[in-house]
Amino acid sequence: MPQYCVNKNAQPNGDHEVHAQGCAYWPANWNVQDLGWHLDCHSAVQAAKLYYPYSANGCAFCSPACHTG
């Protein structure tokens, strides 16, 4: 069960990306909103939506099943 975070800084398209521990695109410490441990990216994205209800999205590299493009 990996640990997840959401990037506090939005991407140019407005998305706040959700990353799994070990992702090459894990944000810098000052940009991390910890989401805790999740079974999969789907529950992690739901947790991220508590902070960013309309713009949480899975990382295309570490959470492709939750990436909406």
Rosetta constraint file for C-alpha pairs under 8 A:
AtomPair CA 1 CA 37 HARMONIC 6.24 0.50
AtomPair CA 1 CA 38 HARMONIC 5.79 0.50
AtomPair CA 1 CA 39 HARMONIC 5.06 0.50
AtomPair CA 1 CA 40 HARMONIC 7.44 0.50
AtomPair CA 2 CA 20 HARMONIC 6.23 0.50
AtomPair CA 2 CA 21 HARMONIC 5.99 0.50
AtomPair CA 2 CA 37 HARMONIC 5.56 0.50
AtomPair CA 2 CA 38 HARMONIC 6.08 0.50
AtomPair CA 2 CA 39 HARMONIC 6.97 0.50
AtomPair CA 2 CA 40 HARMONIC 7.76 0.50
AtomPair CA 3 CA 20 HARMONIC 5.91 0.50
AtomPair CA 3 CA 21 HARMONIC 5.30 0.50
AtomPair CA 3 CA 35 HARMONIC 7.22 0.50
AtomPair CA 3 CA 36 HARMONIC 5.30 0.50
AtomPair CA 3 CA 37 HARMONIC 4.19 0.50
AtomPair CA 3 CA 38 HARMONIC 6.34 0.50
AtomPair CA 4 CA 18 HARMONIC 6.80 0.50
AtomPair CA 4 CA 19 HARMONIC 5.52 0.50
AtomPair CA 4 CA 20 HARMONIC 4.54 0.50
AtomPair CA 4 CA 21 HARMONIC 5.86 0.50
AtomPair CA 4 CA 34 HARMONIC 6.54 0.50
AtomPair CA 4 CA 35 HARMONIC 5.27 0.50
AtomPair CA 4 CA 36 HARMONIC 5.70 0.50
AtomPair CA 4 CA 37 HARMONIC 6.14 0.50
AtomPair CA 4 CA 38 HARMONIC 7.00 0.50
AtomPair CA 4 CA 44 HARMONIC 6.42 0.50
AtomPair CA 5 CA 18 HARMONIC 5.64 0.50
AtomPair CA 5 CA 19 HARMONIC 5.43 0.50
AtomPair CA 5 CA 20 HARMONIC 6.73 0.50
AtomPair CA 5 CA 21 HARMONIC 7.82 0.50
AtomPair CA 5 CA 26 HARMONIC 7.97 0.50
AtomPair CA 5 CA 32 HARMONIC 6.11 0.50
AtomPair CA 5 CA 33 HARMONIC 5.48 0.50
AtomPair CA 5 CA 34 HARMONIC 4.50 0.50
AtomPair CA 5 CA 35 HARMONIC 4.85 0.50
AtomPair CA 5 CA 36 HARMONIC 7.12 0.50
AtomPair CA 5 CA 44 HARMONIC 7.84 0.50
AtomPair CA 5 CA 48 HARMONIC 7.85 0.50
AtomPair CA 6 CA 16 HARMONIC 6.32 0.50
AtomPair CA 6 CA 17 HARMONIC 5.51 0.50
AtomPair CA 6 CA 18 HARMONIC 4.30 0.50
AtomPair CA 6 CA 19 HARMONIC 6.19 0.50
AtomPair CA 6 CA 32 HARMONIC 6.02 0.50
AtomPair CA 6 CA 33 HARMONIC 5.24 0.50
AtomPair CA 6 CA 34 HARMONIC 6.63 0.50
AtomPair CA 6 CA 35 HARMONIC 6.91 0.50
AtomPair CA 6 CA 48 HARMONIC 6.24 0.50
AtomPair CA 6 CA 56 HARMONIC 7.73 0.50
AtomPair CA 7 CA 16 HARMONIC 5.48 0.50
AtomPair CA 7 CA 17 HARMONIC 5.54 0.50
AtomPair CA 7 CA 18 HARMONIC 6.56 0.50
AtomPair CA 7 CA 19 HARMONIC 7.84 0.50
AtomPair CA 7 CA 26 HARMONIC 7.98 0.50
AtomPair CA 7 CA 27 HARMONIC 6.08 0.50
AtomPair CA 7 CA 31 HARMONIC 5.55 0.50
AtomPair CA 7 CA 32 HARMONIC 5.20 0.50
AtomPair CA 7 CA 33 HARMONIC 6.28 0.50
AtomPair CA 8 CA 16 HARMONIC 6.50 0.50
AtomPair CA 8 CA 31 HARMONIC 4.98 0.50
AtomPair CA 8 CA 32 HARMONIC 5.95 0.50
AtomPair CA 8 CA 33 HARMONIC 6.24 0.50
AtomPair CA 9 CA 16 HARMONIC 6.51 0.50
AtomPair CA 9 CA 31 HARMONIC 6.33 0.50
AtomPair CA 10 CA 14 HARMONIC 5.09 0.50
AtomPair CA 10 CA 15 HARMONIC 5.18 0.50
AtomPair CA 10 CA 16 HARMONIC 4.67 0.50
AtomPair CA 10 CA 17 HARMONIC 7.40 0.50
AtomPair CA 11 CA 15 HARMONIC 5.24 0.50
AtomPair CA 11 CA 16 HARMONIC 6.34 0.50
AtomPair CA 11 CA 17 HARMONIC 7.58 0.50
AtomPair CA 14 CA 55 HARMONIC 6.46 0.50
AtomPair CA 15 CA 55 HARMONIC 4.73 0.50
AtomPair CA 15 CA 56 HARMONIC 5.79 0.50
AtomPair CA 15 CA 57 HARMONIC 6.11 0.50
AtomPair CA 16 CA 52 HARMONIC 7.18 0.50
AtomPair CA 16 CA 55 HARMONIC 5.72 0.50
AtomPair CA 16 CA 56 HARMONIC 4.84 0.50
AtomPair CA 16 CA 57 HARMONIC 6.11 0.50
AtomPair CA 17 CA 56 HARMONIC 5.94 0.50
AtomPair CA 17 CA 57 HARMONIC 5.01 0.50
AtomPair CA 17 CA 58 HARMONIC 5.40 0.50
AtomPair CA 17 CA 59 HARMONIC 5.41 0.50
AtomPair CA 18 CA 41 HARMONIC 7.82 0.50
AtomPair CA 18 CA 44 HARMONIC 7.20 0.50
AtomPair CA 18 CA 45 HARMONIC 6.35 0.50
AtomPair CA 18 CA 48 HARMONIC 7.20 0.50
AtomPair CA 18 CA 56 HARMONIC 6.87 0.50
AtomPair CA 18 CA 57 HARMONIC 5.96 0.50
AtomPair CA 18 CA 58 HARMONIC 4.72 0.50
AtomPair CA 18 CA 59 HARMONIC 5.56 0.50
AtomPair CA 18 CA 63 HARMONIC 7.49 0.50
AtomPair CA 19 CA 23 HARMONIC 6.40 0.50
AtomPair CA 19 CA 25 HARMONIC 7.43 0.50
AtomPair CA 19 CA 26 HARMONIC 6.03 0.50
AtomPair CA 19 CA 58 HARMONIC 6.74 0.50
AtomPair CA 19 CA 59 HARMONIC 5.71 0.50
AtomPair CA 19 CA 62 HARMONIC 6.29 0.50
AtomPair CA 19 CA 63 HARMONIC 6.70 0.50
AtomPair CA 20 CA 26 HARMONIC 7.57 0.50
AtomPair CA 20 CA 41 HARMONIC 7.67 0.50
AtomPair CA 20 CA 62 HARMONIC 6.04 0.50
AtomPair CA 20 CA 63 HARMONIC 6.97 0.50
AtomPair CA 21 CA 26 HARMONIC 7.25 0.50
AtomPair CA 22 CA 26 HARMONIC 7.20 0.50
AtomPair CA 23 CA 61 HARMONIC 7.52 0.50
AtomPair CA 23 CA 62 HARMONIC 5.77 0.50
AtomPair CA 27 CA 31 HARMONIC 5.86 0.50
AtomPair CA 27 CA 32 HARMONIC 6.06 0.50
AtomPair CA 28 CA 32 HARMONIC 6.59 0.50
AtomPair CA 35 CA 44 HARMONIC 6.60 0.50
AtomPair CA 35 CA 47 HARMONIC 6.46 0.50
AtomPair CA 35 CA 48 HARMONIC 6.79 0.50
AtomPair CA 37 CA 44 HARMONIC 7.96 0.50
AtomPair CA 38 CA 43 HARMONIC 6.29 0.50
AtomPair CA 38 CA 44 HARMONIC 5.94 0.50
AtomPair CA 39 CA 43 HARMONIC 7.18 0.50
AtomPair CA 40 CA 44 HARMONIC 6.68 0.50
AtomPair CA 41 CA 45 HARMONIC 6.00 0.50
AtomPair CA 41 CA 58 HARMONIC 6.97 0.50
AtomPair CA 41 CA 63 HARMONIC 5.92 0.50
AtomPair CA 41 CA 65 HARMONIC 7.33 0.50
AtomPair CA 41 CA 66 HARMONIC 6.17 0.50
AtomPair CA 42 CA 46 HARMONIC 6.36 0.50
AtomPair CA 42 CA 65 HARMONIC 7.95 0.50
AtomPair CA 42 CA 66 HARMONIC 6.19 0.50
AtomPair CA 43 CA 47 HARMONIC 6.26 0.50
AtomPair CA 44 CA 48 HARMONIC 6.22 0.50
AtomPair CA 45 CA 49 HARMONIC 6.24 0.50
AtomPair CA 45 CA 56 HARMONIC 6.26 0.50
AtomPair CA 45 CA 57 HARMONIC 6.43 0.50
AtomPair CA 45 CA 58 HARMONIC 6.56 0.50
AtomPair CA 45 CA 66 HARMONIC 7.46 0.50
AtomPair CA 46 CA 50 HARMONIC 7.11 0.50
AtomPair CA 47 CA 51 HARMONIC 7.70 0.50
AtomPair CA 48 CA 52 HARMONIC 6.10 0.50
AtomPair CA 48 CA 53 HARMONIC 7.47 0.50
AtomPair CA 48 CA 56 HARMONIC 5.92 0.50
AtomPair CA 49 CA 53 HARMONIC 4.07 0.50
AtomPair CA 49 CA 54 HARMONIC 6.93 0.50
AtomPair CA 49 CA 55 HARMONIC 7.43 0.50
AtomPair CA 49 CA 56 HARMONIC 5.66 0.50
AtomPair CA 52 CA 56 HARMONIC 5.60 0.50
AtomPair CA 57 CA 66 HARMONIC 6.57 0.50
AtomPair CA 57 CA 67 HARMONIC 5.69 0.50
AtomPair CA 57 CA 68 HARMONIC 6.67 0.50
AtomPair CA 58 CA 62 HARMONIC 7.86 0.50
AtomPair CA 58 CA 63 HARMONIC 5.20 0.50
AtomPair CA 58 CA 64 HARMONIC 6.50 0.50
AtomPair CA 58 CA 65 HARMONIC 7.49 0.50
AtomPair CA 58 CA 66 HARMONIC 4.58 0.50
AtomPair CA 58 CA 67 HARMONIC 4.29 0.50
AtomPair CA 58 CA 68 HARMONIC 7.29 0.50
AtomPair CA 59 CA 63 HARMONIC 4.95 0.50
AtomPair CA 59 CA 64 HARMONIC 6.18 0.50
AtomPair CA 59 CA 66 HARMONIC 7.33 0.50
AtomPair CA 59 CA 67 HARMONIC 5.78 0.50
AtomPair CA 60 CA 64 HARMONIC 4.53 0.50
AtomPair CA 60 CA 66 HARMONIC 7.84 0.50
AtomPair CA 60 CA 67 HARMONIC 5.36 0.50
AtomPair CA 60 CA 69 HARMONIC 7.70 0.50
AtomPair CA 63 CA 67 HARMONIC 6.45 0.50
